[in-house]
Amino acid sequence: MSRLTLGQPSSSPQRYSPVDVDSSDSEDDLSESTPFAKHSRVHLYQQPEEDDELFPAVTPGADLWTTFKTRLRYYVPVFRWLPHYSMDGFGHDFIAGLTVACLIIPQSLSYATALAHLDPIHGLYSAFIPGIIYSIFGTSRQLSVGPEALVSMLVGSAIAQQQHAIGSTDPKTGLAIGVIITLFVGLFTFFLGFVRLGFLDSVLSRALLRGFITAVAVVIIIEQSITLFGLKELAEHAGIGEQSSTVDKLAFIFANFGEIHLLTTIVSFSSIIFLLTFGSVKKRFTKLPFLQFVPEILLCVILYTVLTGVFRWDKDGLAILGGMESGGLQLPSLPSAPEGVSVRSLFGTSVLISIIGFVESIVITKQYATKHNYSVSPNRELVAMGVSNIIGGLFQAIPAFGSLSRSKINDKAGARTQLAGFITALFVLLAIFFLLPYFFYLPKPVLAGIICVAALSLLSEAPHDLKFMWQIQAWSDLGLLLLTFVATICVSVEAGTLIAIALSFLLVIKTSTYPRITIMGRMPGTKGRFRPIKDYPGIAEHIDGVLIVRVEEGLYFANTGQLKDRLHRLEVFGDMSVHPSEEARLNPVSHVIFDVENMPSLDASAAQILLEIVQAYHARDIKVYFVKLRENSRELFIKSDLLERAGGDRHFFRRTADAMDYIERETLTLTESEVQV
């Protein structure tokens, strides 16, 4: 790599001054907006974004009632949109609410029965109570809230593990465990929103989530296959239950494939073919609006319920849902933890469910907010979902979050406001009071088929993501995806969830603790143009004896721990990609220049680390200079004695070119003194 040697000085350098100076004649990059000088600050009032403001702005001098109404409209959005509701949109909201109700009612029965392993009524509770509450507190107009396959699977797995641990098969014990999980999910989700952690959806790795979701879909399909083939009773006799691993269940299916129940298998797979075919027809004939609103799941449920009742397939061994009384709503109550149940373990599971459910929901929320040009607040979404699940838990509901498939139908059906979700919940309430007895002959294999179709939709994006990662050779992301997938399949769903979340946070921590600094080089034929050497390889040139380092971000306690090591590697090799075992590639330096234009702030820990770095350089007779220091950081430099230790104002400059001129003058003076001696 080419180098430049120190040359003759061109002019007197411009040291740091709190007064603005004209630097238009310099070739050194200097952003006009960088607040170097105290007197260049401009104080402007800027109204904060509503989504990011803890307390929305109130007009100065407003009375308490006005303030209360403003806060109420902000935190309870129904008071913002309902007073301005136009009846012109009621028809759209009503049709959307009815359409989604036709989908969510059979889904709720399926998820509660086959995934959460609770009575079907609790799935309907989960569709009704959280649906009502979210329409009041939620900010999304199209999001459909209710039981979800992924969340229900996690709840059912936790219930099975706890019942297996205490040796209980009592349905009341399972219900108590499920309700406790719902309450914990609600409380933790509300807490996340209260402390403004709505950014969590940006923290979780897409690759890890894709691996986890794909694995859960496979787990669901394998688990439901036992019901699809009519092997449920045989599995119970063989000791294969909900606590068994996915590998054990798959091995059981293969070992007993000759024992499948023919009628059950025919009903199961014909219902799956019906749903998939109807879905394909919808996708193909998108120009037929009426076809898009046909609830194929409800049609499938009605069709097979009628056929089973007419031909009495239940007498031929087909498992049916059985008697369910329309007992209405339960009075709100707090469940007590069954004896022997680990509440700590339930809370851990609830945390995982809360994070996974919120991430899935907020992605849907942002998607439709962007499509329809309105704003949503992740923090208020967390609060809304938290309150929905807290109140839902009091009414014996399982955890509820947003559903992509139902939200898509809600949007296509023309949902304009949250009233569509409210209407959906009212239709669910009618089902709770009047429709449950009509599901007596509903075959359980049909419910399993509905779940399998939902699981297949979870698998739909996996091929695209895998192809994309392979195309761009993102081997690390692909490895993380496979790791999560294998752990979820071979160990447990809980293990996969924990790995996905833990590794995501570790990746974020690793990235945030890695200080972003760049070594700069001088462009050939110029005096004051400096560019990153990594961006201009073979063009930007190192300067012998001088190391120019640009800090690319604010420094704080987390990202300064490795700063010393990174500076040492840059000083020796000039490039972080060089392995530390190799020989030094640069000559020893005698001057280090820190360009801190892109360092908007630093905290006490960072200031202390910088002070130690300066002292270490001085101990080696290396002089340190700072360029483009911001005024707010300068105050901390003074208080921490960093400014004085670095050499005072004479070692602080407004441009890198000025620092180089000063170094060249000092070097020339020192050289002349040595010659005279």
matplotlib code that plots the C-alpha trace (Angstrom):
import matplotlib.pyplot as plt

x = [0.0, 1.4, 2.3, 2.8, 5.6, 5.3, 5.9, 6.3, 3.6, 1.3, -0.2, -0.9, -3.3, -6.7, -7.1, -10.4, -12.4, -15.9, -16.5, -17.6, -15.1, -15.3, -13.9, -15.2, -11.7, -10.9, -11.1, -11.6, -15.2, -17.1, -20.9, -22.6, -25.1, -22.5, -22.8, -19.1, -19.6, -21.7, -22.9, -24.0, -26.8, -30.4, -33.2, -36.3, -39.5, -40.4, -43.6, -42.7, -44.0, -47.1, -45.9, -42.7, -44.1, -44.9, -47.2, -48.8, -48.4, -51.0, -51.6, -50.0, -52.5, -55.1, -57.3, -57.3, -60.4, -58.8, -55.6, -57.6, -59.5, -56.2, -54.6, -57.7, -57.8, -54.2, -54.1, -57.6, -57.9, -61.6, -62.2, -60.2, -61.9, -65.4, -66.7, -65.6, -67.0, -68.9, -71.8, -70.7, -68.0, -70.3, -71.2, -67.6, -66.8, -69.9, -69.1, -65.5, -66.5, -68.9, -66.4, -63.7, -66.1, -66.9, -63.1, -62.3, -65.1, -63.9, -60.3, -60.9, -62.5, -59.6, -56.8, -58.3, -59.1, -56.2, -53.4, -54.0, -55.8, -58.6, -62.4, -63.4, -65.3, -62.0, -60.9, -64.1, -63.5, -60.1, -61.7, -64.4, -62.8, -59.5, -61.3, -63.5, -60.7, -58.3, -61.0, -60.9, -57.2, -55.6, -54.2, -54.5, -57.6, -57.2, -55.5, -57.6, -56.9, -57.7, -56.1, -53.2, -51.8, -48.2, -49.2, -51.8, -49.1, -46.8, -49.6, -50.6, -47.0, -46.6, -49.8, -48.7, -45.3, -46.7, -49.4, -46.8, -44.5, -47.2, -48.9, -52.3, -54.8, -57.5, -58.9, -59.4, -55.7, -54.9, -57.4, -55.8, -52.4, -53.6, -55.3, -52.3, -50.2, -52.7, -52.5, -48.7, -48.6, -50.9, -49.0, -45.6, -46.8, -48.4, -45.1, -43.1, -45.4, -45.4, -41.6, -41.6, -39.9, -41.8, -38.6, -38.3, -39.6, -36.5, -34.2, -35.2, -33.2, -35.3, -33.3, -33.8, -37.5, -37.9, -36.2, -38.3, -41.6, -40.8, -40.0, -43.2, -45.2, -43.6, -44.1, -47.8, -48.3, -46.6, -48.6, -51.9, -51.0, -51.8, -55.4, -55.5, -54.8, -57.1, -54.2, -55.1, -56.2, -53.4, -50.9, -52.3, -51.9, -48.3, -47.5, -47.2, -48.7, -48.2, -45.0, -43.4, -40.9, -41.6, -39.2, -41.0, -44.3, -43.0, -41.4, -44.8, -46.7, -44.3, -44.3, -48.1, -48.9, -50.7, -53.1, -54.6, -58.3, -59.5, -62.7, -60.8, -58.0, -60.4, -62.3, -59.1, -57.4, -60.5, -61.1, -57.5, -57.8, -61.1, -59.5, -56.3, -58.3, -60.7, -57.7, -56.1, -59.3, -59.4, -55.9, -56.5, -59.8, -58.9, -61.1, -64.2, -64.9, -67.7, -65.4, -62.8, -65.3, -66.5, -65.5, -64.1, -63.3, -66.8, -68.2, -65.8, -67.0, -70.7, -70.3, -68.5, -70.7, -73.8, -72.4, -71.3, -74.7, -76.6, -74.5, -73.5, -69.8, -69.2, -70.6, -67.9, -65.1, -64.8, -64.0, -66.3, -66.3, -69.3, -71.6, -70.9, -73.5, -73.8, -73.1, -72.4, -69.6, -67.8, -67.6, -64.2, -61.9, -58.3, -57.1, -55.0, -51.9, -52.4, -50.3, -46.9, -47.0, -43.9, -45.2, -41.7, -41.6, -45.0, -43.8, -40.8, -43.0, -45.3, -42.4, -41.5, -45.1, -45.5, -42.4, -43.2, -46.9, -46.0, -43.4, -45.8, -48.6, -46.6, -45.3, -48.9, -49.8, -47.0, -47.8, -51.4, -50.6, -48.2, -50.7, -53.5, -51.2, -51.9, -49.5, -49.4, -47.4, -45.6, -45.7, -49.4, -49.9, -48.1, -50.3, -53.5, -52.5, -51.4, -54.8, -56.6, -54.9, -55.2, -58.9, -59.1, -57.3, -59.9, -62.6, -60.6, -59.4, -56.1, -53.5, -54.6, -52.5, -52.8, -53.3, -51.9, -54.5, -57.5, -56.0, -55.6, -59.2, -60.3, -58.5, -59.8, -63.3, -63.0, -62.3, -62.1, -61.8, -61.4, -65.2, -64.8, -63.0, -65.7, -68.3, -66.4, -66.3, -70.1, -70.6, -68.3, -70.5, -73.5, -71.7, -70.8, -74.5, -76.4, -74.2, -72.1, -74.7, -74.7, -71.1, -71.8, -71.0, -68.0, -65.3, -62.0, -60.0, -61.5, -60.3, -56.9, -57.1, -57.8, -54.8, -52.6, -53.6, -52.7, -49.4, -48.8, -49.2, -46.5, -44.2, -45.0, -42.3, -39.5, -38.5, -38.2, -36.1, -33.8, -33.4, -32.5, -29.9, -28.4, -28.3, -26.5, -24.3, -25.5, -24.1, -24.2, -27.9, -28.5, -26.7, -28.7, -31.9, -30.9, -29.8, -33.1, -35.0, -33.1, -33.4, -37.1, -37.7, -35.3, -35.5, -38.7, -40.6, -39.6, -35.9, -36.3, -38.1, -35.4, -32.6, -34.3, -34.8, -31.5, -29.3, -31.1, -30.3, -26.7, -26.3, -27.6, -25.3, -22.3, -23.1, -23.7, -20.5, -18.3, -17.1, -17.4, -14.1, -12.5, -8.9, -8.6, -6.1, -5.2, -6.3, -3.4, -2.6, -4.6, -3.7, -6.9, -9.1, -9.2, -11.3, -11.8, -9.0, -11.4, -13.7, -10.8, -8.3, -5.2, -6.2, -6.4, -2.9, -1.6, 0.6, 3.8, 3.9, 0.3, -2.8, -6.1, -9.1, -12.7, -15.2, -18.5, -20.9, -21.5, -19.4, -20.9, -20.2, -21.3, -19.2, -16.0, -14.8, -13.1, -11.9, -8.4, -7.9, -9.4, -7.1, -4.1, -5.0, -5.5, -2.2, -0.3, -2.2, -4.2, -7.1, -9.4, -9.6, -5.9, -5.5, -3.6, -1.1, 0.5, 3.4, 2.9, 2.1, 2.5, 5.5, 5.3, 3.2, 4.1, 0.8, -2.8, -5.7, -9.2, -11.9, -15.0, -17.4, -19.8, -19.6, -22.7, -22.2, -20.3, -20.9, -18.7, -17.4, -16.4, -14.7, -12.7, -11.7, -10.6, -8.5, -6.8, -6.1, -4.6, -2.4, -1.3, -0.3, 1.6, 3.5, 4.7, 5.6, 2.7, 0.9, -2.9, -5.1, -8.9, -10.7, -14.2, -15.2, -18.8, -19.6, -21.6, -18.8, -16.2, -17.8, -17.3, -13.7, -13.1, -14.8, -13.0, -9.6, -9.4, -8.9, -5.9, -4.4, -4.6, -2.5, -5.0, -6.6, -3.5, -4.2, -7.9, -8.6, -11.6, -10.2, -8.0, -5.9, -5.2, -4.1, -1.8, -0.3, 0.4, 2.1, 4.2, 5.3, 6.2, 8.1, 9.9, 10.8, 12.1, 14.1, 15.8, 16.6, 18.3, 20.3, 21.5, 22.6]
y = [0.0, 3.4, 5.9, 9.6, 11.2, 14.4, 17.5, 21.2, 23.2, 25.1, 27.6, 28.3, 25.7, 26.6, 25.4, 24.7, 27.8, 28.2, 30.8, 29.9, 30.4, 30.3, 27.0, 27.0, 27.0, 23.7, 20.4, 18.6, 17.4, 19.5, 19.1, 22.5, 21.1, 19.9, 21.9, 22.6, 26.1, 27.2, 30.3, 28.4, 26.6, 27.4, 26.6, 25.6, 24.1, 20.9, 19.1, 15.5, 12.5, 11.2, 7.6, 8.5, 10.9, 9.5, 12.4, 14.0, 17.7, 19.9, 23.5, 25.7, 27.1, 24.4, 23.5, 20.1, 18.9, 19.6, 17.9, 14.9, 14.6, 14.9, 12.2, 10.0, 10.2, 9.3, 6.3, 5.0, 5.4, 4.6, 8.2, 9.5, 7.6, 6.9, 10.5, 11.2, 7.9, 8.2, 5.8, 5.7, 3.2, 1.1, -1.2, -2.0, -2.6, -4.8, -7.0, -7.3, -8.1, -10.8, -12.3, -12.6, -14.0, -16.9, -17.6, -17.0, -19.1, -22.5, -21.5, -20.8, -24.1, -25.8, -24.1, -24.5, -28.2, -29.5, -27.2, -25.8, -29.0, -27.2, -27.1, -25.4, -22.6, -21.1, -20.5, -18.5, -16.6, -15.7, -14.4, -12.4, -10.7, -9.7, -8.7, -6.3, -4.8, -4.4, -2.5, 0.0, 0.3, -0.8, 1.5, -0.8, -0.7, -4.0, -6.2, -9.2, -10.3, -13.8, -17.2, -18.0, -21.4, -20.6, -19.2, -21.9, -24.5, -23.0, -22.8, -26.5, -27.6, -25.8, -27.3, -30.8, -30.4, -29.1, -31.8, -34.5, -33.1, -33.3, -36.5, -34.9, -35.4, -33.3, -30.8, -28.2, -28.3, -27.7, -24.9, -23.2, -23.5, -22.0, -19.1, -18.3, -18.2, -15.8, -13.5, -13.6, -12.9, -9.9, -8.5, -8.9, -7.5, -4.5, -4.0, -3.9, -1.2, 0.8, 1.0, 1.7, -1.4, -1.4, -1.6, -5.3, -6.3, -4.8, -6.8, -10.4, -11.8, -12.6, -15.8, -17.1, -16.3, -17.9, -21.1, -21.2, -20.5, -23.1, -25.7, -25.0, -25.5, -28.9, -29.8, -28.8, -30.9, -34.0, -33.7, -33.3, -36.2, -38.6, -37.2, -37.1, -40.8, -41.8, -43.0, -41.0, -43.8, -46.1, -43.3, -42.9, -46.6, -46.5, -43.6, -41.0, -37.8, -34.1, -34.3, -36.6, -35.2, -34.5, -37.2, -39.8, -38.8, -39.1, -42.5, -43.7, -42.6, -44.6, -47.6, -47.8, -46.6, -49.9, -49.2, -46.0, -45.5, -45.4, -43.2, -40.8, -40.5, -39.9, -37.2, -35.5, -35.3, -34.5, -31.5, -30.4, -30.8, -28.8, -25.9, -25.8, -26.0, -23.3, -21.1, -21.7, -20.8, -17.5, -16.7, -17.5, -15.5, -12.4, -10.3, -11.9, -9.9, -12.1, -15.2, -13.6, -13.2, -16.8, -18.4, -21.7, -22.8, -22.2, -24.0, -27.0, -27.1, -27.0, -29.5, -32.2, -31.6, -32.2, -35.2, -36.8, -36.1, -37.5, -40.6, -41.1, -41.5, -41.2, -44.7, -45.9, -44.6, -41.0, -38.8, -35.8, -32.7, -33.9, -32.1, -28.5, -26.5, -22.8, -21.7, -18.1, -16.1, -17.0, -14.4, -12.9, -14.6, -15.1, -18.8, -20.3, -22.3, -26.1, -27.8, -28.8, -26.5, -24.4, -20.8, -19.6, -22.0, -20.7, -17.1, -18.0, -19.6, -16.5, -14.2, -16.2, -16.3, -12.5, -11.6, -14.0, -13.0, -9.3, -9.5, -11.4, -8.9, -5.7, -6.8, -7.1, -3.8, -1.9, -3.6, -2.3, 1.1, 1.7, 0.4, 2.7, 5.7, 6.0, 5.8, 3.1, 3.1, -0.2, 0.9, 1.4, -1.8, -3.6, -1.9, -2.8, -6.5, -6.6, -5.2, -7.6, -10.6, -9.5, -9.1, -12.2, -14.2, -13.2, -14.7, -18.0, -17.1, -18.4, -15.8, -13.8, -11.8, -10.7, -13.1, -12.5, -14.6, -13.0, -9.5, -10.0, -11.1, -8.2, -5.8, -7.3, -7.3, -3.5, -2.9, 0.9, 1.2, -0.9, -1.3, -4.2, -6.1, -5.1, -6.5, -9.8, -10.1, -9.6, -12.5, -14.6, -13.8, -15.0, -18.3, -18.6, -18.3, -20.0, -21.9, -24.4, -27.2, -27.2, -28.3, -31.6, -33.7, -31.6, -34.2, -33.6, -34.6, -31.7, -29.4, -31.0, -30.4, -26.7, -26.4, -28.2, -25.7, -22.9, -24.5, -24.8, -21.1, -20.6, -22.7, -20.6, -17.9, -20.4, -21.3, -17.6, -16.8, -19.8, -19.0, -15.4, -16.4, -18.9, -16.3, -13.7, -16.3, -15.4, -18.5, -17.2, -16.4, -19.8, -21.5, -19.7, -20.7, -24.3, -24.3, -23.0, -25.4, -28.5, -27.4, -26.9, -30.2, -32.4, -30.9, -29.0, -25.9, -24.1, -24.8, -23.4, -20.3, -19.7, -20.2, -17.8, -15.0, -15.5, -15.6, -12.6, -10.6, -11.9, -10.8, -7.3, -7.1, -8.2, -5.6, -2.8, -3.5, -3.4, 0.2, 1.6, 3.3, 3.8, 4.5, 7.4, 8.0, 11.1, 11.2, 11.6, 15.0, 16.8, 18.4, 18.2, 15.4, 12.3, 9.2, 5.8, 3.5, 0.5, 2.4, 3.6, 0.6, 1.5, 5.1, 6.6, 6.6, 6.0, 8.8, 7.5, 8.1, 9.4, 7.3, 9.1, 7.4, 8.5, 7.6, 6.7, 6.8, 8.0, 6.4, 4.9, 2.2, -0.7, 0.1, 1.3, -1.9, -3.1, 0.3, -0.1, -3.5, -2.2, 0.9, -1.3, -3.5, -0.5, 1.0, -2.2, -3.6, -0.7, -3.0, -5.0, -7.9, -8.8, -11.7, -10.6, -13.4, -11.8, -9.4, -5.7, -4.0, -0.3, 1.6, 2.8, 5.9, 9.0, 10.9, 9.9, 12.0, 11.3, 12.7, 12.8, 14.7, 11.7, 11.2, 13.1, 12.3, 10.2, 9.1, 9.0, 5.5, 6.4, 9.6, 7.5, 5.0, 7.8, 9.3, 5.9, 5.7, 9.1, 8.4, 5.1, 6.9, 9.5, 6.8, 5.7, 9.2, 9.3, 12.6, 12.7, 15.2, 15.6, 17.1, 18.5, 18.0, 18.9, 21.5, 19.2, 16.6, 19.4, 20.1, 16.5, 16.6, 19.6, 18.2, 14.8, 16.6, 14.8, 18.1, 19.1, 15.6, 15.4, 18.6, 21.5, 23.6, 23.4, 19.7, 20.4, 21.4, 22.2, 20.2, 17.2, 19.3, 21.8, 19.0, 17.7, 21.1, 21.4, 18.0, 18.9, 22.2, 20.5, 17.7, 20.3, 22.4, 19.3, 18.2, 21.7, 21.6, 18.2, 19.5, 22.5, 20.3]
z = [0.0, -0.9, 1.8, 2.1, 4.2, 6.2, 4.0, 4.3, 6.1, 4.0, 6.4, 10.0, 11.4, 12.7, 16.2, 17.9, 18.7, 20.0, 17.3, 13.8, 11.1, 7.3, 6.2, 2.6, 1.3, 2.9, 1.0, 4.3, 4.7, 7.2, 7.6, 7.9, 10.4, 12.9, 16.0, 16.7, 18.2, 21.1, 19.3, 16.3, 18.1, 17.0, 19.4, 17.5, 18.8, 17.0, 17.8, 18.7, 16.9, 18.5, 18.5, 20.3, 22.9, 26.3, 27.0, 23.9, 23.6, 25.3, 24.4, 27.1, 29.5, 28.9, 31.8, 33.5, 31.6, 28.2, 29.3, 30.5, 27.2, 25.2, 27.2, 27.0, 23.2, 23.1, 25.4, 24.6, 20.8, 20.6, 21.9, 19.0, 16.1, 17.4, 17.8, 14.2, 12.8, 9.6, 8.9, 5.3, 6.4, 8.6, 5.8, 5.1, 8.8, 9.2, 6.2, 7.3, 10.9, 9.7, 7.2, 9.8, 12.3, 9.9, 10.0, 13.6, 15.1, 13.7, 14.1, 17.8, 18.3, 16.5, 18.3, 21.8, 21.3, 19.3, 20.2, 23.7, 24.8, 26.5, 26.0, 22.7, 24.6, 25.8, 22.3, 21.7, 24.9, 23.5, 20.3, 22.1, 25.1, 23.6, 20.4, 22.3, 24.4, 21.5, 19.5, 22.3, 23.1, 19.8, 17.1, 14.1, 12.0, 10.2, 12.8, 13.8, 17.4, 18.7, 19.3, 17.0, 16.0, 17.1, 20.5, 21.1, 20.4, 23.0, 25.6, 24.9, 25.2, 28.6, 29.9, 28.9, 30.5, 33.8, 33.9, 33.2, 35.9, 38.6, 37.2, 36.7, 33.8, 35.4, 32.8, 35.6, 36.3, 32.6, 32.5, 35.5, 34.0, 30.7, 32.4, 34.5, 31.4, 29.8, 32.8, 32.8, 29.1, 29.6, 32.5, 30.8, 27.5, 29.3, 31.2, 27.9, 26.6, 29.9, 29.9, 26.1, 24.7, 21.5, 19.5, 20.4, 17.0, 15.5, 17.9, 16.9, 14.0, 10.9, 10.2, 13.8, 13.7, 10.3, 11.6, 14.7, 12.9, 10.2, 12.8, 14.8, 11.6, 11.1, 14.8, 14.5, 11.3, 12.9, 16.1, 14.2, 11.9, 14.8, 14.8, 11.0, 10.7, 13.6, 15.9, 18.9, 21.2, 20.0, 20.8, 24.3, 25.0, 23.7, 26.0, 23.3, 24.6, 24.5, 26.5, 24.0, 21.6, 17.9, 16.9, 19.1, 17.5, 14.0, 14.8, 16.3, 13.1, 10.9, 13.2, 13.3, 9.8, 9.1, 11.9, 10.5, 10.6, 7.0, 7.5, 9.6, 7.1, 4.2, 6.1, 7.3, 3.9, 2.0, 4.2, 3.7, 0.0, 0.1, 2.0, -0.2, -3.4, -2.3, -1.3, -4.7, -6.5, -4.6, -5.5, -9.2, -9.5, -7.6, -9.9, -8.5, -5.3, -3.9, -4.1, -1.9, 1.0, 0.9, 4.3, 3.1, 6.7, 7.9, 4.8, 5.5, 9.1, 8.2, 5.4, 7.4, 10.5, 8.5, 6.7, 10.0, 11.6, 8.6, 8.1, 11.8, 11.0, 14.7, 15.1, 12.6, 14.8, 13.6, 16.6, 17.0, 19.2, 21.3, 23.6, 24.5, 26.4, 25.7, 29.2, 28.3, 29.8, 33.0, 35.8, 36.0, 38.5, 39.5, 39.2, 41.9, 40.9, 41.1, 43.7, 42.3, 39.3, 38.8, 38.6, 37.7, 34.7, 33.6, 33.8, 31.6, 29.0, 29.2, 28.5, 25.3, 24.2, 24.8, 22.7, 19.9, 19.8, 19.8, 17.1, 14.8, 15.6, 15.1, 11.7, 10.6, 12.2, 10.5, 7.1, 7.0, 8.6, 5.7, 3.2, 4.4, 5.4, 9.1, 12.1, 14.8, 18.0, 19.0, 22.6, 22.7, 20.8, 23.6, 26.1, 24.1, 23.8, 27.4, 28.7, 26.2, 27.6, 31.3, 31.0, 28.8, 31.4, 34.0, 31.7, 31.2, 27.7, 26.1, 25.0, 21.9, 19.4, 15.8, 13.0, 9.5, 7.6, 9.4, 9.1, 5.4, 5.0, 7.3, 5.0, 1.8, 3.2, 3.6, 7.3, 7.8, 11.6, 14.8, 14.7, 12.4, 15.1, 17.6, 15.2, 14.8, 18.6, 18.8, 16.3, 18.4, 21.5, 19.6, 18.9, 22.6, 23.7, 20.8, 18.3, 20.4, 20.4, 16.6, 16.6, 18.3, 15.2, 14.1, 13.4, 15.3, 12.2, 10.4, 13.1, 12.8, 9.0, 9.6, 11.8, 9.3, 6.6, 9.0, 9.6, 5.9, 5.6, 8.2, 5.9, 2.8, 3.3, 4.2, 0.6, -0.3, 2.7, 2.1, -1.5, -0.7, 2.0, -0.4, -3.2, -1.2, 0.5, 4.0, 5.6, 9.1, 8.9, 7.2, 10.0, 12.7, 10.9, 10.8, 14.4, 15.6, 13.3, 14.6, 18.2, 18.0, 16.2, 18.1, 21.6, 22.2, 21.2, 24.3, 23.6, 20.1, 21.4, 24.0, 21.4, 18.9, 21.4, 23.3, 20.1, 18.7, 21.9, 21.9, 18.2, 19.1, 22.1, 20.0, 17.3, 19.8, 21.7, 18.6, 18.2, 14.7, 13.9, 10.5, 9.5, 7.1, 4.3, 2.2, -1.4, -3.9, -5.1, -2.4, 0.9, 2.9, 1.4, 3.6, 2.8, 4.5, 3.2, 3.2, 0.8, -1.4, -1.4, -3.3, -3.7, -0.2, 1.3, 4.7, 6.1, 7.6, 11.4, 11.5, 12.3, 11.4, 13.0, 12.5, 15.2, 13.4, 16.3, 19.8, 22.5, 25.6, 28.1, 25.9, 22.8, 24.3, 25.9, 22.8, 21.6, 22.9, 21.1, 17.8, 17.9, 18.5, 15.5, 13.3, 14.4, 13.6, 10.5, 9.2, 8.6, 10.9, 8.4, 8.9, 11.4, 14.6, 14.2, 11.1, 11.1, 11.5, 8.2, 9.2, 10.5, 14.2, 14.6, 16.4, 16.0, 16.3, 15.1, 16.2, 13.9, 16.1, 13.9, 13.8, 17.6, 18.8, 22.4, 24.9, 28.5, 31.6, 30.9, 27.3, 28.6, 31.1, 28.4, 26.1, 28.9, 29.5, 25.7, 25.6, 28.7, 27.1, 23.9, 25.8, 27.7, 24.3, 23.2, 20.8, 20.5, 20.3, 18.5, 18.2, 15.2, 14.9, 18.5, 19.2, 21.9, 24.1, 24.1, 24.7, 28.1, 29.2, 27.9, 30.1, 33.2, 32.9, 32.4, 29.0, 27.1, 29.3, 29.2, 25.4, 25.1, 25.7, 23.0, 20.8, 20.1, 19.1, 15.6, 13.3, 10.3, 9.8, 7.4, 10.2, 12.5, 9.7, 9.1, 12.9, 12.9, 9.9, 11.5, 14.7, 12.9, 10.8, 13.9, 15.7, 12.6, 12.3, 16.1, 15.7, 12.7, 14.6, 17.5]

ax = plt.figure().add_subplot(projection="3d")
ax.plot(x, y, z, "-o")
ax.set_aspect("equal")
plt.show()
